[in-house]
Amino acid sequence: MNADHPVMSARRTSLLGAGLVAIGPVSMALYTPAMPALAEAFGTTDSVIKLTLTAYFVGFAVTQLICGPLTDAFGRKPVTLAFLSLYLLSSVMATFAPDITWMLIARTLQGVGAAVGIAVSRAIVRDQFTGQNSARIMNTIAMMLALGPAISPTIGGFVLEFFGWREVFWCMIVYGVVLMAAVALYQRESNAFKGRHHLNPRQLGINYATLLRDRRFLAPSLLVGFSLGNLYALTTVLPFILIYEVGLSPSQFGLTMMLQSGSFICGTIVTGRVLKRTDAIHLLPYGMAGLVAASSAMVGSMVLLSPTLLSVMVPVMMFAFSLAFVLPASFTQAMQGFPQIAGAASSVMGFLQFGGGIVGSLIVAALGDPLLGMATVIAGMPVAGVAAYLLLTRGAKKTEAQPAE
């Protein structure tokens, strides 16, 4: 099953991939408006309620390393259905959770179940498409990666206001049922290399070592890990800066975040049009230059200017717009050389992506000053990703240029 004989059309693969990739971020973003109500309902503190978000993130990030190899071993479709079943079960648990302990368990399992989305969405693309076709599909999937979290807090807020916090989880159940039905009816098995040997501990170690030693995989994966991970780290910083430093109300903050998501969506639209006549790899230098420019603007605005809506959000919008130019080529480039272990490759990318976000968030929290965190960690992560990409690709070219002994 390859680009010459895909088992699904590019359109079907795009739609399924978009639905799968969004389940993780949507399940996180839908939930955030309900967190104060949960603290009141369970008679606990905001700090304890925040642990439910941490539990979801940890379950989501760690499981990235497991679900990909499972799809290599047993196939994309059955493993996807199994993880979505766990997601639905845990969503029902969360809906009827009697106390905070059950909610923590449910949210952890939700993260585990939702983790399959990112791993499988990229793997089904690599199973069937390469090159420019892959880049176009990856761009569509990236758009959903931004659109889902952009509209989910608004939906969650309205559902919370008119119904209640339990109904927020009913929205997740509905999403899970619809996605599971779509996978069952429309997703065809695309893994032509499945085999249980992928789960052998020794073979699994070999697969991961192969990926982490290969500069072709590591360079774009680190670029994605630092840059896309930075997008998640931003969510832990911007509320404190925009609400406490700039003075926005929570509702104004929610609307302001549409600027970030809107910039990313605009970037994916522009990228999609350019990809019709230009190879995705040619967009990488422009995207990386934009990331460095955005980071420089971020440092300047945090150090030299008083926090205002424009001084904070203009660099963020530059970053989000530039990120859209980087992702299609990076995803395609990283997955290109590993058709036999596409699930493992997608899992490592997902782990680096969310692991980068978690580490960045923890460092910012340790600094204790959101403005300092924005000027150092948030501004530095994209630059680190660009530097890693340039150094590793330069090293790879030198290695290829050396004559064989």
Summary of the structure (lengths in Angstrom):
residues: 405
radius of gyration: 20.6
end to end distance: 35.7
largest distance: 71.9
contacts: 1516
relative contact order: 0.14
helix: 87%
strand: 0%
